[in-house]
């Protein structure tokens, strides 16, 4: 599947030093669980930041089932002009055969979808599934 990266409604993309945190007087350095892939992040510079926190992981992770047909992506975000805690959101996406879950363009597409949700709703659900080009909220 070809993913199209949406025109940005945000000013900052793929940064290591967060302008949102800097404006709040917090340490602007964004930390991630895995530094093995390029930074994928978004911010408007004042109200929020969103970052891919870890490398993609197979879902489900049980090896007895064979190759996973999905990957899970963990995102961290902070929203609001007050100092608040970082929250997490997990996205399940189709694993694309032969790419080993390293499809950078699809990750960019997903973070853009999450950014749109964050701009509209000011928060994200805990769990989503990417179905085609749409994020569907999952219940757990």
C-alpha positions as CSV (number, residue, x, y, z in Angstrom):
1,X,0.0,0.0,0.0
2,X,1.2,3.5,-0.8
3,X,1.0,6.0,2.0
4,X,0.7,9.7,1.3
5,X,2.2,12.1,3.8
6,X,-0.4,14.8,4.6
7,X,0.5,18.4,4.2
8,X,1.7,19.5,7.6
9,X,-0.6,21.5,9.9
10,X,2.3,21.7,12.3
11,X,5.4,23.7,12.1
12,X,7.9,21.2,13.5
13,X,8.6,17.7,12.2
14,X,11.2,15.1,13.1
15,X,13.1,17.1,15.8
16,X,15.2,16.0,18.8
17,X,14.8,19.2,20.8
18,X,11.1,19.9,21.4
19,X,9.9,23.5,21.0
20,X,6.8,22.8,23.0
21,X,8.8,21.6,26.0
22,X,11.2,24.5,25.6
23,X,8.3,27.0,25.7
24,X,7.1,25.4,29.0
25,X,10.6,25.8,30.5
26,X,11.2,22.0,30.5
27,X,14.1,20.0,29.2
28,X,13.6,20.1,25.4
29,X,15.5,16.9,24.7
30,X,13.1,14.1,23.6
31,X,14.2,10.6,24.8
32,X,13.0,7.4,23.2
33,X,13.3,3.8,24.2
34,X,15.1,2.9,20.9
35,X,17.5,5.2,19.1
36,X,18.0,2.7,16.3
37,X,15.8,4.5,13.8
38,X,15.3,8.1,12.6
39,X,13.4,10.5,14.9
40,X,9.7,10.7,14.0
41,X,8.0,13.6,15.9
42,X,5.6,16.4,15.5
43,X,4.8,19.7,17.3
44,X,3.1,23.0,16.8
45,X,5.7,24.6,19.0
46,X,3.3,25.6,21.8
47,X,0.5,23.1,22.6
48,X,1.8,19.6,22.0
49,X,4.5,17.2,20.9
50,X,4.1,13.6,19.6
51,X,7.0,11.2,19.1
52,X,7.5,7.5,18.0
53,X,8.9,6.1,21.3
54,X,10.2,2.8,20.2
55,X,11.0,0.6,17.2
56,X,8.1,-1.3,15.6
57,X,7.5,-4.6,17.4
58,X,5.7,-7.7,16.0
59,X,2.1,-8.2,17.1
60,X,1.2,-10.6,18.5
61,X,4.7,-11.3,19.9
62,X,4.3,-15.0,20.5
63,X,6.7,-16.8,18.2
64,X,4.8,-20.1,18.1
65,X,2.2,-18.5,15.9
66,X,4.7,-17.8,13.1
67,X,5.4,-14.5,11.5
68,X,3.2,-11.7,12.9
69,X,0.7,-10.1,10.5
70,X,0.8,-6.8,12.4
71,X,3.3,-4.5,14.1
72,X,2.8,-2.3,17.1
73,X,4.0,1.2,17.3
74,X,4.2,3.1,20.6
75,X,3.9,6.9,20.6
76,X,4.4,9.3,23.5
77,X,2.7,12.7,23.6
78,X,2.2,15.7,25.8
79,X,-0.6,18.1,25.1
80,X,-1.5,21.4,26.7
81,X,0.2,24.5,27.9
82,X,0.5,23.3,31.5
83,X,3.2,21.0,32.7
84,X,1.5,17.6,32.5
85,X,2.7,14.0,32.3
86,X,3.5,12.2,29.0
87,X,0.9,9.8,27.8
88,X,1.1,6.8,25.5
89,X,-0.8,5.6,22.5
90,X,-0.3,2.3,20.7
91,X,-1.1,1.8,17.0
92,X,-1.4,-1.6,15.3
93,X,-0.5,-1.6,11.7
94,X,-0.2,-4.3,9.0
95,X,3.2,-5.8,8.7
96,X,4.3,-5.4,5.1
97,X,6.1,-8.6,3.9
98,X,9.7,-8.1,3.0
99,X,10.0,-4.8,4.8
100,X,10.6,-6.1,8.4
101,X,8.4,-3.4,9.8
102,X,10.9,-0.7,8.7
103,X,8.6,1.2,6.3
104,X,9.5,4.8,7.3
105,X,6.8,6.3,5.1
106,X,4.0,4.4,6.7
107,X,5.3,5.5,10.2
108,X,5.3,9.1,8.9
109,X,1.7,8.6,7.7
110,X,0.6,7.2,11.0
111,X,2.1,10.0,13.0
112,X,0.4,12.5,10.7
113,X,-3.0,10.8,11.4
114,X,-2.3,10.9,15.1
115,X,-1.3,14.6,14.9
116,X,-4.6,15.4,13.2
117,X,-6.5,13.6,16.0
118,X,-4.4,15.4,18.6
119,X,-5.1,18.8,17.0
120,X,-8.8,18.2,16.9
121,X,-9.4,16.4,20.2
122,X,-6.5,17.5,22.4
123,X,-5.9,13.9,23.5
124,X,-5.5,10.5,22.0
125,X,-7.0,7.1,22.7
126,X,-4.8,4.4,24.2
127,X,-5.1,2.0,21.3
128,X,-5.7,2.3,17.6
129,X,-5.7,0.0,14.5
130,X,-4.6,1.3,11.1
131,X,-7.2,0.1,8.6
132,X,-6.3,1.2,5.1
133,X,-5.8,4.9,5.6
134,X,-7.9,5.3,8.7
135,X,-7.1,5.0,12.4
136,X,-9.8,3.1,14.3
137,X,-10.0,3.3,18.1
138,X,-9.8,-0.1,19.7
139,X,-11.3,-1.1,23.1
140,X,-9.3,-3.2,25.5
